[in-house]
Amino acid sequence: MSSDFEGYEQDYAVLSADVTGKVARIPKLQGDEKKQMVATVEKQLEEARELLEQMDLEVREIPVQSRGMYSNRMRSYKQEMSKLEADFKRSRIAYSDEVRNELLGDDGNSSENQRAHLLDNTERLERSSRRLEAGYQIAVETEQIGQDILENLNHDREKIQRARERLRETDTNLGKSSRILTGMLRRIIQNRILVVILAIVIIFTIVLAVFFSFRSH
């Protein structure tokens, strides 16, 4: 499973490096060339998000005791992804100094203020998005912990049930043993009574024999 994660990880590293280079070039492009580059980066960012989702699924399959290192790496990649998306948004509305001067002329200062205001709003949205992502990650981790606790409780319940079954079997065996011992004790007592009766009969017979022997003399 970790090999799958590392494969996704390598693909993401190559893709993010390519996106970073293209994002830096966007402000210097114009017209159709810029639109084509923006469309390409959007597609690559979508691929990067899908890779992160696959990596996240792989991490969830890792046992809890070994998951910490991979979870830290995932947080780092998600932060990097958020930065890439923010840089991409800025690059789409940014111009190189030469193009900005040609398009804006004397109105450059006013448009610069508007652009700064737009970037500020974009950064606020990004911060809100990161907070939502952090909250979602906490919820996912909490859900996983809850599932682990439920699994442990289920294992404990099964152990208790097996212990109860063994106890019932033990009680049944003890009951059988008790009945067997009671029967054996009853037979022993009966045998002793028979031995006593037989001894009395023998003694009585001997006494009678002695009595009649003396009487005949």
DOROSE-472738 format. One record per residue: chain; x, y, z of N, C-alpha, C in turn; residue in three letters. Coordinates in steps of 0.1 Angstrom, whole numbers, plus 2048, in hexadecimal, padded with zeros to 3 digits. Layout:
# residues N
+------+-----+-----+-----+------+------+------+-----+-----+-----+------+
! unit ! n.X ! n.Y ! n.Z ! ca.X ! ca.Y ! ca.Z ! c.X ! c.Y ! c.Z ! code !
+------+-----+-----+-----+------+------+------+-----+-----+-----+------+
!    A !   X !   Y !   Z !    X !    Y !    Z !   X !   Y !   Z !  ALA !
...
+------+-----+-----+-----+------+------+------+-----+-----+-----+------+
This chain:
# residues 217
+------+-----+-----+-----+------+------+------+-----+-----+-----+------+
! unit ! n.X ! n.Y ! n.Z ! ca.X ! ca.Y ! ca.Z ! c.X ! c.Y ! c.Z ! code !
+------+-----+-----+-----+------+------+------+-----+-----+-----+------+
!    A ! 808 ! 7F4 ! 800 !  800 !  800 !  800 ! 809 ! 80D ! 800 !  MET !
!    A ! 814 ! 80D ! 808 !  81C !  818 !  809 ! 823 ! 81B ! 7FB !  SER !
!    A ! 825 ! 810 ! 7F3 !  82B !  812 !  7E6 ! 821 ! 81A ! 7DD !  SER !
!    A ! 814 ! 818 ! 7DE !  80A !  81F !  7D7 ! 80A ! 82E ! 7DB !  ASP !
!    A ! 80B ! 830 ! 7E8 !  80C !  83E !  7ED ! 818 ! 845 ! 7E7 !  PHE !
!    A ! 824 ! 83E ! 7E7 !  830 !  845 !  7E2 ! 82F ! 847 ! 7D3 !  GLU !
!    A ! 828 ! 83E ! 7CC !  826 !  841 !  7BD ! 81E ! 84D ! 7BB !  GLY !
!    A ! 813 ! 84F ! 7C2 !  80B !  85B !  7C1 ! 813 ! 867 ! 7C5 !  TYR !
!    A ! 81B ! 865 ! 7CF !  824 !  870 !  7D5 ! 82D ! 875 ! 7CA !  GLU !
!    A ! 834 ! 86C ! 7C3 !  83D !  870 !  7B8 ! 836 ! 877 ! 7AD !  GLN !
!    A ! 82A ! 872 ! 7A9 !  822 !  878 !  79E ! 81E ! 887 ! 7A3 !  ASP !
!    A ! 81A ! 888 ! 7AF !  816 !  895 !  7B4 ! 822 ! 89F ! 7B4 !  TYR !
!    A ! 82E ! 89A ! 7B8 !  83A !  8A3 !  7B8 ! 83D ! 8A8 ! 7AA !  ALA !
!    A ! 83D ! 89F ! 7A0 !  840 !  8A3 !  793 ! 835 ! 8AD ! 78E !  VAL !
!    A ! 829 ! 8AA ! 790 !  81E !  8B3 !  78C ! 81E ! 8C0 ! 792 !  LEU !
!    A ! 820 ! 8C1 ! 79F !  821 !  8CE !  7A6 ! 82C ! 8D6 ! 7A2 !  SER !
!    A ! 838 ! 8D0 ! 79F !  843 !  8D8 !  79A ! 840 ! 8DE ! 78C !  ALA !
!    A ! 839 ! 8D6 ! 784 !  836 !  8DB !  777 ! 82C ! 8E7 ! 778 !  ASP !
!    A ! 822 ! 8E5 ! 781 !  818 !  8F0 !  783 ! 81F ! 8FC ! 788 !  VAL !
!    A ! 828 ! 8FB ! 791 !  82F !  907 !  797 ! 836 ! 90F ! 78C !  THR !
!    A ! 83D ! 907 ! 783 !  843 !  90E !  778 ! 83A ! 916 ! 76E !  GLY !
!    A ! 82E ! 90F ! 76B !  825 !  915 !  762 ! 81E ! 921 ! 769 !  LYS !
!    A ! 81B ! 920 ! 776 !  814 !  92B !  77D ! 81D ! 937 ! 77C !  VAL !
!    A ! 82A ! 936 ! 77E !  833 !  941 !  77D ! 834 ! 948 ! 76F !  ALA !
!    A ! 830 ! 940 ! 765 !  831 !  945 !  757 ! 824 ! 94C ! 753 !  ARG !
!    A ! 819 ! 949 ! 75A !  80C !  94E !  756 ! 80B ! 95E ! 755 !  ILE !
!    A ! 810 ! 965 ! 75F !  80F !  974 !  75F ! 816 ! 97A ! 753 !  PRO !
!    A ! 820 ! 973 ! 74D !  827 !  978 !  742 ! 821 ! 975 ! 734 !  LYS !
!    A ! 816 ! 96D ! 734 !  810 !  96A !  728 ! 804 ! 973 ! 725 !  LEU !
!    A ! 7FF ! 973 ! 718 !  7F4 !  97B !  714 ! 7EA ! 973 ! 70B !  GLN !
!    A ! 7DE ! 978 ! 70B !  7D4 !  972 !  701 ! 7D2 ! 963 ! 702 !  GLY !
!    A ! 7D1 ! 95D ! 6F6 !  7CE !  94F !  6F5 ! 7D9 ! 946 ! 6FC !  ASP !
!    A ! 7E5 ! 94B ! 6FB !  7F0 !  943 !  701 ! 7EE ! 942 ! 710 !  GLU !
!    A ! 7EA ! 94D ! 716 !  7E7 !  94D !  725 ! 7DB ! 945 ! 728 !  LYS !
!    A ! 7D1 ! 945 ! 720 !  7C5 !  93D !  723 ! 7C8 ! 92E ! 722 !  LYS !
!    A ! 7D0 ! 92B ! 718 !  7D4 !  91D !  716 ! 7DC ! 918 ! 722 !  GLN !
!    A ! 7E5 ! 921 ! 727 !  7ED !  91D !  732 ! 7E5 ! 91B ! 73F !  MET !
!    A ! 7DB ! 925 ! 741 !  7D2 !  924 !  74C ! 7CA ! 917 ! 74C !  VAL !
!    A ! 7C5 ! 914 ! 740 !  7BD !  907 !  73F ! 7C6 ! 8FB ! 742 !  ALA !
!    A ! 7D2 ! 8FB ! 73E !  7DB !  8F0 !  740 ! 7DE ! 8EF ! 74F !  THR !
!    A ! 7E0 ! 8FA ! 756 !  7E3 !  8FA !  764 ! 7D7 ! 8F5 ! 76C !  VAL !
!    A ! 7CB ! 8FA ! 768 !  7BF !  8F5 !  76F ! 7BD ! 8E6 ! 76E !  GLU !
!    A ! 7C0 ! 8E1 ! 762 !  7BF !  8D2 !  761 ! 7C9 ! 8CB ! 76A !  LYS !
!    A ! 7D5 ! 8D0 ! 76A !  7E0 !  8CA !  772 ! 7DD ! 8CB ! 781 !  GLN !
!    A ! 7D7 ! 8D6 ! 785 !  7D3 !  8D8 !  793 ! 7C8 ! 8CE ! 797 !  LEU !
!    A ! 7BF ! 8CB ! 78E !  7B5 !  8C1 !  790 ! 7BB ! 8B3 ! 792 !  GLU !
!    A ! 7C5 ! 8B0 ! 789 !  7CC !  8A4 !  78A ! 7D3 ! 8A3 ! 798 !  GLU !
!    A ! 7D9 ! 8AE ! 79C !  7E1 !  8AE !  7A9 ! 7D7 ! 8AC ! 7B5 !  ALA !
!    A ! 7CB ! 8B2 ! 7B4 !  7C1 !  8AF !  7BE ! 7BD ! 8A1 ! 7BF !  ARG !
!    A ! 7BB ! 89B ! 7B3 !  7B7 !  88D !  7B3 ! 7C2 ! 884 ! 7B9 !  GLU !
!    A ! 7CF ! 887 ! 7B6 !  7DA !  880 !  7BC ! 7DA ! 881 ! 7CB !  LEU !
!    A ! 7D7 ! 88D ! 7D0 !  7D7 !  88F !  7DF ! 7CB ! 887 ! 7E5 !  LEU !
!    A ! 7C0 ! 886 ! 7DE !  7B5 !  87E !  7E3 ! 7B9 ! 86F ! 7E3 !  GLU !
!    A ! 7C0 ! 86A ! 7D9 !  7C4 !  85C !  7D9 ! 7CE ! 85A ! 7E4 !  GLN !
!    A ! 7D7 ! 863 ! 7E6 !  7E1 !  862 !  7F1 ! 7DA ! 862 ! 7FF !  MET !
!    A ! 7D0 ! 86A ! 800 !  7C8 !  86B !  80C ! 7C1 ! 85E ! 80F !  ASP !
!    A ! 7BC ! 858 ! 805 !  7B5 !  84A !  806 ! 7BF ! 840 ! 80B !  LEU !
!    A ! 7CB ! 840 ! 805 !  7D6 !  837 !  808 ! 7DA ! 838 ! 817 !  GLU !
!    A ! 7DB ! 845 ! 81C !  7DF !  847 !  829 ! 7D4 ! 842 ! 833 !  VAL !
!    A ! 7C7 ! 842 ! 82F !  7BD !  83D !  838 ! 7BD ! 82E ! 83A !  ARG !
!    A ! 7C4 ! 827 ! 830 !  7C5 !  819 !  831 ! 7D1 ! 814 ! 839 !  GLU !
!    A ! 7D9 ! 81E ! 83D !  7E5 !  81A !  845 ! 7E1 ! 819 ! 854 !  ILE !
!    A ! 7E6 ! 80E ! 85B !  7E3 !  80D !  869 ! 7E6 ! 81A ! 871 !  PRO !
!    A ! 7DE ! 81C ! 87B !  7DE !  828 !  883 ! 7EC ! 82B ! 888 !  VAL !
!    A ! 7F3 ! 820 ! 88D !  800 !  822 !  894 ! 80B ! 826 ! 88A !  GLN !
!    A ! 809 ! 824 ! 87C !  813 !  827 !  872 ! 80E ! 833 ! 86A !  SER !
!    A ! 803 ! 839 ! 86D !  7FE !  843 !  864 ! 803 ! 851 ! 866 !  ARG !
!    A ! 80A ! 854 ! 871 !  80E !  862 !  875 ! 817 ! 868 ! 86A !  GLY !
!    A ! 821 ! 861 ! 866 !  82B !  867 !  85C ! 824 ! 86A ! 84F !  MET !
!    A ! 81B ! 861 ! 84A !  814 !  864 !  83E ! 80A ! 86F ! 83F !  TYR !
!    A ! 804 ! 871 ! 84B !  7FA !  87B !  84D ! 801 ! 889 ! 84C !  SER !
!    A ! 80D ! 889 ! 852 !  815 !  896 !  852 ! 819 ! 89A ! 844 !  ASN !
!    A ! 81D ! 890 ! 83C !  820 !  893 !  82E ! 814 ! 897 ! 826 !  ARG !
!    A ! 808 ! 891 ! 829 !  7FC !  896 !  822 ! 7F9 ! 8A4 ! 826 !  MET !
!    A ! 7FB ! 8A8 ! 832 !  7F8 !  8B6 !  836 ! 801 ! 8C0 ! 82F !  ARG !
!    A ! 80E ! 8BC ! 82D !  817 !  8C4 !  826 ! 813 ! 8C5 ! 817 !  SER !
!    A ! 80F ! 8BA ! 811 !  80B !  8BB !  803 ! 7FE ! 8C3 ! 801 !  TYR !
!    A ! 7F5 ! 8C2 ! 80A !  7E9 !  8CA !  809 ! 7EC ! 8D9 ! 80B !  LYS !
!    A ! 7F5 ! 8DC ! 814 !  7F9 !  8EA !  815 ! 800 ! 8EF ! 809 !  GLN !
!    A ! 808 ! 8E7 ! 803 !  80F !  8EB !  7F6 ! 804 ! 8EC ! 7EB !  GLU !
!    A ! 7FA ! 8E4 ! 7EB !  7F0 !  8E5 !  7E1 ! 7E8 ! 8F2 ! 7E2 !  MET !
!    A ! 7E5 ! 8F5 ! 7EF !  7DE !  902 !  7F1 ! 7E6 ! 90E ! 7EC !  SER !
!    A ! 7F3 ! 90D ! 7EF !  7FC !  918 !  7EA ! 7FC ! 919 ! 7DB !  LYS !
!    A ! 7FC ! 90D ! 7D4 !  7FC !  90D !  7C6 ! 7F0 ! 913 ! 7C0 !  LEU !
!    A ! 7E4 ! 90F ! 7C6 !  7D8 !  915 !  7C1 ! 7D7 ! 924 ! 7C3 !  GLU !
!    A ! 7DC ! 929 ! 7CF !  7DC !  937 !  7D1 ! 7E5 ! 93E ! 7C8 !  ALA !
!    A ! 7F1 ! 939 ! 7C5 !  7FA !  93F !  7BB ! 7F4 ! 93F ! 7AD !  ASP !
!    A ! 7ED ! 934 ! 7AA !  7E7 !  934 !  79D ! 7DC ! 93F ! 79B !  PHE !
!    A ! 7D4 ! 940 ! 7A6 !  7CA !  94B !  7A5 ! 7D0 ! 959 ! 7A4 !  LYS !
!    A ! 7DB ! 95B ! 7AB !  7E2 !  968 !  7AA ! 7E7 ! 96A ! 79C !  ARG !
!    A ! 7ED ! 95F ! 796 !  7F3 !  960 !  789 ! 7E9 ! 963 ! 77E !  SER !
!    A ! 7DD ! 95E ! 780 !  7D3 !  961 !  776 ! 7CF ! 96F ! 774 !  ARG !
!    A ! 7D0 ! 977 ! 780 !  7CC !  985 !  77F ! 7D8 ! 98E ! 77F !  ILE !
!    A ! 7E4 ! 988 ! 77F !  7F0 !  990 !  77F ! 7F5 ! 992 ! 771 !  ALA !
!    A ! 7FC ! 99D ! 76F !  803 !  9A1 !  763 ! 811 ! 9A4 ! 765 !  TYR !
!    A ! 819 ! 9A2 ! 75B !  827 !  9A6 !  75C ! 827 ! 9B5 ! 75B !  SER !
!    A ! 832 ! 9BB ! 760 !  833 !  9CA !  760 ! 831 ! 9D0 ! 753 !  ASP !
!    A ! 837 ! 9CA ! 748 !  835 !  9CF !  73B ! 827 ! 9CF ! 736 !  GLU !
!    A ! 820 ! 9C4 ! 738 !  812 !  9C3 !  733 ! 809 ! 9CC ! 73B !  VAL !
!    A ! 80C ! 9CD ! 749 !  803 !  9D6 !  751 ! 805 ! 9E4 ! 74D !  ARG !
!    A ! 810 ! 9E8 ! 74A !  812 !  9F6 !  745 ! 80B ! 9F9 ! 738 !  ASN !
!    A ! 80C ! 9EF ! 72F !  805 !  9F1 !  722 ! 7F6 ! 9F2 ! 724 !  GLU !
!    A ! 7F0 ! 9EA ! 72C !  7E2 !  9E9 !  72E ! 7DC ! 9F4 ! 736 !  LEU !
!    A ! 7E4 ! 9F8 ! 740 !  7DE !  A01 !  74A ! 7E2 ! A10 ! 748 !  LEU !
!    A ! 7EE ! A12 ! 744 !  7F3 !  A1F !  742 ! 7F3 ! A27 ! 74F !  GLY !
!    A ! 7EC ! A33 ! 74F !  7EC !  A3B !  75B ! 7E3 ! A36 ! 766 !  ASP !
!    A ! 7DA ! A2C ! 762 !  7D1 !  A27 !  76C ! 7D7 ! A1B ! 774 !  ASP !
!    A ! 7E4 ! A1A ! 772 !  7EA !  A0E !  779 ! 7E9 ! A0E ! 788 !  GLY !
!    A ! 7EA ! A19 ! 78E !  7EA !  A1A !  79D ! 7DC ! A15 ! 7A2 !  ASN !
!    A ! 7D1 ! A1B ! 79B !  7C4 !  A17 !  7A0 ! 7C1 ! A08 ! 79E !  SER !
!    A ! 7C5 ! A03 ! 792 !  7C3 !  9F4 !  790 ! 7CC ! 9EC ! 799 !  SER !
!    A ! 7D8 ! 9F1 ! 79C !  7E0 !  9EA !  7A6 ! 7DA ! 9E9 ! 7B3 !  GLU !
!    A ! 7D3 ! 9F3 ! 7B8 !  7CC !  9F3 !  7C4 ! 7C0 ! 9E9 ! 7C4 !  ASN !
!    A ! 7B9 ! 9E8 ! 7B8 !  7AF !  9DF !  7B7 ! 7B4 ! 9D0 ! 7B7 !  GLN !
!    A ! 7BF ! 9CF ! 7B0 !  7C5 !  9C2 !  7B0 ! 7CA ! 9BD ! 7BE !  ARG !
!    A ! 7D0 ! 9C7 ! 7C5 !  7D4 !  9C4 !  7D3 ! 7C8 ! 9C0 ! 7DC !  ALA !
!    A ! 7BD ! 9C7 ! 7D9 !  7B1 !  9C4 !  7E1 ! 7AC ! 9B6 ! 7DD !  HIS !
!    A ! 7AC ! 9B3 ! 7D0 !  7A8 !  9A6 !  7CC ! 7B1 ! 99B ! 7D1 !  LEU !
!    A ! 7BD ! 99D ! 7D1 !  7C7 !  993 !  7D7 ! 7C4 ! 991 ! 7E6 !  LEU !
!    A ! 7C1 ! 99C ! 7ED !  7BE !  99B !  7FB ! 7B2 ! 992 ! 7FD !  ASP !
!    A ! 7A8 ! 995 ! 7F5 !  79C !  98C !  7F7 ! 79F ! 97E ! 7F3 !  ASN !
!    A ! 7A7 ! 97C ! 7E9 !  7AA !  96E !  7E5 ! 7B2 ! 967 ! 7F1 !  THR !
!    A ! 7BB ! 96E ! 7F7 !  7C2 !  968 !  802 ! 7B9 ! 965 ! 80E !  GLU !
!    A ! 7AF ! 96E ! 810 !  7A5 !  96B !  81B ! 79E ! 95E ! 817 !  ARG !
!    A ! 799 ! 95D ! 80B !  792 !  950 !  807 ! 79B ! 944 ! 808 !  LEU !
!    A ! 7A8 ! 946 ! 805 !  7B1 !  93B !  807 ! 7B3 ! 936 ! 815 !  GLU !
!    A ! 7B4 ! 941 ! 81E !  7B5 !  93D !  82C ! 7A9 ! 936 ! 831 !  ARG !
!    A ! 79D ! 93B ! 82D !  790 !  934 !  831 ! 790 ! 926 ! 82B !  SER !
!    A ! 795 ! 924 ! 81F !  795 !  917 !  819 ! 79F ! 90E ! 821 !  SER !
!    A ! 7AA ! 913 ! 825 !  7B4 !  90B !  82D ! 7AE ! 907 ! 83A !  ARG !
!    A ! 7A6 ! 910 ! 840 !  7A0 !  90D !  84D ! 795 ! 902 ! 84C !  ARG !
!    A ! 78E ! 903 ! 841 !  784 !  8F9 !  83E ! 78A ! 8EB ! 83B !  LEU !
!    A ! 795 ! 8EC ! 834 !  79D !  8E0 !  831 ! 7A2 ! 8D9 ! 83E !  GLU !
!    A ! 7A8 ! 8E2 ! 847 !  7AD !  8DD !  854 ! 7A1 ! 8D7 ! 85C !  ALA !
!    A ! 796 ! 8DE ! 85C !  78A !  8D8 !  863 ! 786 ! 8CB ! 85E !  GLY !
!    A ! 786 ! 8CA ! 850 !  782 !  8BE !  84A ! 78C ! 8B2 ! 84E !  TYR !
!    A ! 799 ! 8B6 ! 84E !  7A3 !  8AC !  851 ! 7A1 ! 8A7 ! 85F !  GLN !
!    A ! 79E ! 8B0 ! 868 !  79C !  8AC !  876 ! 790 ! 8A3 ! 877 !  ILE !
!    A ! 785 ! 8A7 ! 870 !  779 !  89E !  870 ! 77C ! 890 ! 86B !  ALA !
!    A ! 784 ! 890 ! 860 !  788 !  882 !  85B ! 790 ! 87A ! 865 !  VAL !
!    A ! 799 ! 881 ! 86B !  7A2 !  87A !  875 ! 799 ! 875 ! 881 !  GLU !
!    A ! 790 ! 87E ! 885 !  787 !  87B !  890 ! 77E ! 86F ! 88D !  THR !
!    A ! 779 ! 86F ! 880 !  771 !  864 !  87B ! 779 ! 857 ! 87C !  GLU !
!    A ! 785 ! 858 ! 877 !  78E !  84C !  877 ! 790 ! 847 ! 885 !  GLN !
!    A ! 793 ! 850 ! 88E !  795 !  84C !  89C ! 788 ! 845 ! 8A2 !  ILE !
!    A ! 77D ! 84B ! 89F !  770 !  845 !  8A3 ! 76E ! 837 ! 89E !  GLY !
!    A ! 772 ! 835 ! 891 !  771 !  828 !  88B ! 77A ! 81E ! 892 !  GLN !
!    A ! 786 ! 822 ! 895 !  790 !  81A !  89C ! 78A ! 816 ! 8A9 !  ASP !
!    A ! 784 ! 820 ! 8B0 !  77F !  81D !  8BE ! 773 ! 813 ! 8BD !  ILE !
!    A ! 76B ! 815 ! 8B3 !  760 !  80B !  8B1 ! 765 ! 7FD ! 8AD !  LEU !
!    A ! 76F ! 7FC ! 8A5 !  775 !  7EF !  8A2 ! 77A ! 7E9 ! 8AF !  GLU !
!    A ! 781 ! 7F0 ! 8B7 !  787 !  7EB !  8C3 ! 77C ! 7E6 ! 8CD !  ASN !
!    A ! 771 ! 7EE ! 8CE !  766 !  7EA !  8D6 ! 75F ! 7DE ! 8D0 !  LEU !
!    A ! 75E ! 7DC ! 8C3 !  758 !  7D1 !  8BD ! 761 ! 7C4 ! 8C0 !  ASN !
!    A ! 76E ! 7C6 ! 8C0 !  777 !  7BB !  8C3 ! 775 ! 7B7 ! 8D2 !  HIS !
!    A ! 774 ! 7C1 ! 8DA !  772 !  7BE !  8E9 ! 765 ! 7B7 ! 8EB !  ASP !
!    A ! 75B ! 7BB ! 8E4 !  74E !  7B5 !  8E5 ! 74E ! 7A6 ! 8E1 !  ARG !
!    A ! 755 ! 7A3 ! 8D6 !  757 !  796 !  8D1 ! 75E ! 78D ! 8DC !  GLU !
!    A ! 769 ! 793 ! 8E2 !  770 !  78C !  8EC ! 767 ! 788 ! 8F8 !  LYS !
!    A ! 75F ! 792 ! 8FC !  756 !  790 !  907 ! 74C ! 785 ! 904 !  ILE !
!    A ! 747 ! 785 ! 8F8 !  73D !  77B !  8F4 ! 743 ! 76D ! 8F4 !  GLN !
!    A ! 750 ! 76C ! 8EF !  757 !  75F !  8EF ! 759 ! 75B ! 8FD !  ARG !
!    A ! 75D ! 764 ! 906 !  75F !  760 !  914 ! 752 ! 75B ! 91A !  ALA !
!    A ! 747 ! 762 ! 917 !  73A !  75D !  91C ! 736 ! 74F ! 917 !  ARG !
!    A ! 739 ! 74D ! 90A !  737 !  73F !  905 ! 73F ! 735 ! 90C !  GLU !
!    A ! 74C ! 738 ! 90E !  755 !  72F !  915 ! 74F ! 72D ! 924 !  ARG !
!    A ! 74A ! 737 ! 92A !  745 !  736 !  938 ! 739 ! 72D ! 938 !  LEU !
!    A ! 730 ! 72F ! 92E !  724 !  726 !  92D ! 728 ! 717 ! 92B !  ARG !
!    A ! 732 ! 715 ! 922 !  737 !  707 !  920 ! 73D ! 702 ! 92D !  GLU !
!    A ! 744 ! 70A ! 934 !  74A !  705 !  941 ! 73F ! 702 ! 94B !  THR !
!    A ! 735 ! 70A ! 94C !  729 !  708 !  955 ! 723 ! 6FA ! 951 !  ASP !
!    A ! 721 ! 6F8 ! 944 !  71B !  6EC !  93F ! 723 ! 6E0 ! 943 !  THR !
!    A ! 730 ! 6E1 ! 941 !  739 !  6D6 !  944 ! 739 ! 6D3 ! 953 !  ASN !
!    A ! 739 ! 6DE ! 95B !  739 !  6DD !  96A ! 72C ! 6D6 ! 96E !  LEU !
!    A ! 721 ! 6D9 ! 968 !  714 !  6D3 !  96B ! 715 ! 6C4 ! 968 !  GLY !
!    A ! 71B ! 6C0 ! 95C !  71C !  6B2 !  959 ! 725 ! 6AB ! 963 !  LYS !
!    A ! 730 ! 6B1 ! 966 !  739 !  6AB !  970 ! 733 ! 6A9 ! 97E !  SER !
!    A ! 72B ! 6B3 ! 982 !  724 !  6B2 !  98F ! 71A ! 6A7 ! 98F !  SER !
!    A ! 713 ! 6A5 ! 984 !  70A !  69A !  983 ! 711 ! 68C ! 983 !  ARG !
!    A ! 71C ! 68C ! 97C !  724 !  67F !  97C ! 729 ! 67C ! 98A !  ILE !
!    A ! 72F ! 686 ! 991 !  734 !  684 !  99E ! 729 ! 680 ! 9A8 !  LEU !
!    A ! 71D ! 686 ! 9A7 !  712 !  682 !  9AF ! 70E ! 674 ! 9AD !  THR !
!    A ! 70E ! 670 ! 9A0 !  70A !  662 !  99E ! 714 ! 658 ! 9A3 !  GLY !
!    A ! 721 ! 65C ! 9A2 !  72C !  653 !  9A7 ! 72B ! 652 ! 9B6 !  MET !
!    A ! 728 ! 65E ! 9BD !  727 !  65E !  9CC ! 71B ! 655 ! 9D0 !  LEU !
!    A ! 710 ! 656 ! 9C8 !  705 !  64E !  9CC ! 708 ! 63F ! 9CB !  ARG !
!    A ! 70F ! 63B ! 9C0 !  713 !  62D !  9BE ! 71C ! 628 ! 9C9 !  ARG !
!    A ! 726 ! 631 ! 9CD !  72F !  62E !  9D8 ! 727 ! 62B ! 9E5 !  ILE !
!    A ! 71E ! 634 ! 9E8 !  716 !  632 !  9F4 ! 70E ! 625 ! 9F4 !  ILE !
!    A ! 708 ! 623 ! 9E8 !  700 !  616 !  9E6 ! 709 ! 60A ! 9E8 !  GLN !
!    A ! 715 ! 60A ! 9E2 !  71E !  5FF !  9E3 ! 722 ! 5FD ! 9F2 !  ASN !
!    A ! 725 ! 608 ! 9F9 !  728 !  607 !  A07 ! 71D ! 601 ! A10 !  ARG !
!    A ! 711 ! 605 ! A0C !  705 !  600 !  A14 ! 704 ! 5F1 ! A11 !  ILE !
!    A ! 706 ! 5ED ! A04 !  705 !  5DF !  A01 ! 710 ! 5D7 ! A08 !  LEU !
!    A ! 71C ! 5DD ! A09 !  727 !  5D6 !  A10 ! 724 ! 5D4 ! A1F !  VAL !
!    A ! 71E ! 5DF ! A25 !  71B !  5DE !  A33 ! 710 ! 5D3 ! A35 !  VAL !
!    A ! 706 ! 5D3 ! A2D !  6FB !  5C9 !  A2E ! 701 ! 5BB ! A2C !  ILE !
!    A ! 70A ! 5BA ! A22 !  710 !  5AC !  A20 ! 718 ! 5A8 ! A2C !  LEU !
!    A ! 71F ! 5B2 ! A32 !  727 !  5AE !  A3E ! 71E ! 5AA ! A49 !  ALA !
!    A ! 713 ! 5B1 ! A4B !  70A !  5AE !  A56 ! 704 ! 5A0 ! A54 !  ILE !
!    A ! 701 ! 59D ! A47 !  6FB !  58F !  A44 ! 706 ! 585 ! A47 !  VAL !
!    A ! 712 ! 587 ! A43 !  71D !  57D !  A45 ! 71F ! 57B ! A55 !  ILE !
!    A ! 720 ! 587 ! A5C !  721 !  585 !  A6A ! 716 ! 57E ! A71 !  ILE !
!    A ! 70A ! 581 ! A6D !  6FE !  57B !  A72 ! 6FE ! 56C ! A6F !  PHE !
!    A ! 703 ! 568 ! A63 !  703 !  55A !  A5F ! 70E ! 553 ! A68 !  THR !
!    A ! 719 ! 559 ! A6A !  724 !  553 !  A72 ! 71F ! 551 ! A81 !  ILE !
!    A ! 718 ! 55B ! A86 !  712 !  55A !  A94 ! 709 ! 54F ! A94 !  VAL !
!    A ! 700 ! 54E ! A8A !  6F6 !  542 !  A8B ! 6FD ! 535 ! A8A !  LEU !
!    A ! 707 ! 534 ! A81 !  70F !  528 !  A80 ! 715 ! 524 ! A8D !  ALA !
!    A ! 71C ! 52E ! A94 !  722 !  52B !  AA1 ! 718 ! 527 ! AAB !  VAL !
!    A ! 70C ! 52E ! AAB !  702 !  52B !  AB5 ! 6FC ! 51D ! AB3 !  PHE !
!    A ! 6FA ! 518 ! AA7 !  6F4 !  50B !  AA5 ! 6FF ! 500 ! AA7 !  PHE !
!    A ! 70C ! 504 ! AA5 !  717 !  4FB !  AA7 ! 717 ! 4F7 ! AB6 !  SER !
!    A ! 717 ! 502 ! ABF !  717 !  4FF !  ACD ! 70B ! 4F8 ! AD2 !  PHE !
!    A ! 700 ! 4FB ! ACC !  6F3 !  4F5 !  AD1 ! 6F3 ! 4E6 ! ACE !  ARG !
!    A ! 6F9 ! 4E2 ! AC2 !  6F9 !  4D4 !  ABF ! 702 ! 4CC ! AC8 !  SER !
!    A ! 70C ! 4D2 ! ACE !  714 !  4CB !  AD7 ! 70E ! 4CA ! AE5 !  HIS !
+------+-----+-----+-----+------+------+------+-----+-----+-----+------+
